[in-house]
Amino acid sequence: MIDHTVVDLSRLQFALTAMYHFLFVPLTLGLVFMLAIMESVYVMTGREIWKRMTQFWGILFGINFAMGVATGVTLEFQFGTNWAYYSHYVGDVFGTPLAIEGMMAFFLEATFVGLFFFGWDRLSRIKHLMVTWLLAFGTSMSALWILAANAWMQHPVGAEFNIDTMRMEVTSFSALILSPVAQSKFVHTVSAGYVLGAMFVLSISAWYLLKGRNIEFAKRSMTVAASFGLAAALSVVVLGDESGYTVSENQKMKLASIEAMWNTEPAPASFTLFGIPDLEERKTHYAIHIPWVMGLIGTRSLDGVLPGINQLVDEARGKIENGRIAYAAMQKLRANRDDAEARALFEKHKDDLGHALLLVRLDVDPATATATDVQNAANSTIPNVPVLFWSFRIMVACGFYFIALFAYSFWLASKRQLDKNRWYLRMALWSLPLPWVAAELGWIVAEHGRQPWAIEGILPTALGVSSVSATHVWASLIGFVIFYTALAVVDAFLMVRYVRKGPDGLGMWPEQKP
């Protein structure tokens, strides 16, 4: 019997720690490229103000980087403590990119972080600039391997189940790393980090201009942020379209749930601009549709069909029945590995084995499951539609707002009027939290939309947990909440302290001599 309290607590703990960790990751990705751009201008022009800009924003980057490392290490330990069977079942596949990230990308980051901070007086301008760009490259490489591992959870390619070892094994490492889902997820996530980094610089610089401090510093910083942010925001929208297309190819239930598309529509499907999804009645109240849009995004054609939730549930029911055949053959092979008939039957139906495990998730033996059990298992493939529906729309609304804000900022910068409109400066300042909101909602769509699967179509989430008691998970959950709350207080204190001091308060240069 599965202890569903342990499952829910383990999911909650991983969700909280992952989302907390992701407060720091995108800022690291975006801010480090801002540093590289600013230092490049310093090296090309020789103007001291650009060096001081790089150093000041580098201080904030360092605080954020340290917090990201601290929260990331504890996150990975949970695969062993709370998700032991997941680690056993897919560890040979999932662990490979994680190991490479640790050996290659993380050590690269750690090395060049040290050189960035302590190498200003020890390295030449060109060498230090190379260090900064290598640091930026290292952060992206770190993201690449992590996102490749996550993409495999969404679209498990390059691996197959070995009946003899009862584990997933890599068959093609290149297929795993170069899958369309991994590529689109990487560029989309990294671009979102660039947006966050640009907004961070833009908002804090706007605060300085509102206070009448560090005027030249702030205007130059905002100019870089506006240019970089506009390019990044446009990229996020374009790459988000690509991500949507890969979801329509590989995670049809997720896409249908995002759209609250309960039944298959005639091609091309419409986009639901607004509505109130009802999971119980399986309908969307007060829906406002935009014709053709979803069909064009999801299929890039006028005749491509996007299946609805109810039709996908029917499809899942058929896969569960096939999976039951594979499950029965697997049980025979475990008793007699030389049973050729059972092996042939298993090979024929093994692609749907994971769907049979949905019955185990419901504490039902696949061998004795009734038609009602199969239907209940098929119904369990529907994620929380209202959560996905609204998370996606708020995220997209934020994305278009970022384009408008950065475009206006770029126009003001080109007119040299960044400090002339106080209402604009206030809007830029109060926009600071929005990229974090959009980033976290993006992860909710990605991860919550995959449920009930830990590995799409292969391993239900409920089967991946460790054999621990709810008491143990409660204890670790409370411990993580206390630890992460303390880190949040420290991070907020340090960030606010250094922002309030500013480059003038830190004695980097006199304000009257920029």
C-alpha positions, 0 to 999 in steps of 0.5 A: 500500500502506498502512503499517500500522506508521504507522497503529498508531503514529499511533493510539497517539500520538493516543490517548496525547495525547488521554487525557492531555489529558482528565486536565485537561478534566473537572476544568476543567469541574467545578471552575469551576462549584464556584468559581461556586457558592462565590462566589455564596454569598460575594456573597449572604452577604458571609462572607469564608470563602466568598471565600477558598474560591473563591480557594484552589480557584481556584489549583488550577483555574488550574494545571489550566487551564494544563496543559489548554491546553498539552496541547490545542494540541499535540493539534490539531496532529496532525490536520495532522502525522499525519492529513493525509488525514483533514484533507483529506477531512473538514476542511471539516466537522470543522474548522468546530466546531473553528474556532468553538471557537477563535474563540469559546469559547477566547478567552472562557475566556482573557479571563475566566481573567485577570479571575478571577485579577486582578480581585478588587481591581479589580471589584465583587463582582457584576462579579467573580461575573459573570466567574466564571459567564462563565468557567464558561459559556466552558468549557462552550462550548469543550466543546460545539464539541469534542464536536460535532466528535467526535459527527460522527465517531460519527454523520456527519450534515449533510454529504455526499461531493462526487464533484467535489471528492472531499471531504466538505462541509457540507450542514446546519450545524444538523443537525451541531450539533443531532444527538442524538449531539452533544447526548447526548455533550455533556451526558453528558461535561460532567456527568462533569466535574462529578462529577470536580470535586466529587470533587476538592474532596471528597477534598482537603477530607477530607484536611484534616479527617483532618489536623485542618486548615482545619476550617471551610473543609473542611466547607463545601467538602465540603458544596458538593461533596456537593450538587453531586456528587450531582446530577451523579452522578445526571445522569451515569447518566440521561444515560448512558442517553440516550447508550446509546439514541443508540448503539443507533440509530446505532452498532449494532456498538459497542453489540453489542460493549459487550454481547458480544452475538454473536447477535441475541436475542429482544426484549427483549435481556438485559444481560450483568452478567458474562462473559469475551468470546472474540473468536476463538470469538465467544462469552462464557464464564461469562455472567451475564444480567439479562433485558430490561435491555439491550432496555429501555435500547437500544430503550426498548421490549419488542419492539425488536430489538438485532442481534448482532455476527454479524448486523451482520457479514453486514449489513456484507458487503452494504454492502461489495458495494454500496460496490464498485458506488459505487467502480467508478462513482466511478473512471469519473467520475474518468476522465469527469465527463460519464458520466451512467450512472456518476453515476446509479449512484454516487448510488444506492450512494454511502451505502455507498462508505465500506464499500468503502474497508474493502477498501482498508484491507486492501490489496485493490482493490475492483474485483478483490476476492474473496468472501474479501476481502469477508468479511475486510473485513466481519469487520474491522468488529468492534472489540476486544470484551473491551476494550469489554466491561470498560471499560464495566462498570468505568465503570458500576460507578464511576458507581453508586459515586459516587452512593452516596458523594455521597449518604452525604456529603450525608446527613452534611453535613445532619447536620453530621457530616462530620468525625465518621467517619474511615473515611468521610474515608479512603474519600472521600480514596482515591476521588479517582482513580476519576472519572479512571478512569471518564472515561478508560474512557468515552473508550475505549468511545467511540473504540475502539468506533468502530474501524475507522472514523475517520468512522463508515461513511465513512472507515476510520482506516487511510486517514486517516494522513499520508504519513510514515515510521514513523521520523518518527512514532516521533520525534514519539511519543517527543518527546510522551512526554517533553514530557507526562511533564515536564508531568505532573511539574510539574502533580503538584508544583504541585498537591501543593505547594498542597494541602499548604500549604492556605489556612492555609499560604498566609496566606489567613486564620487558622484560628482566625478562619474 
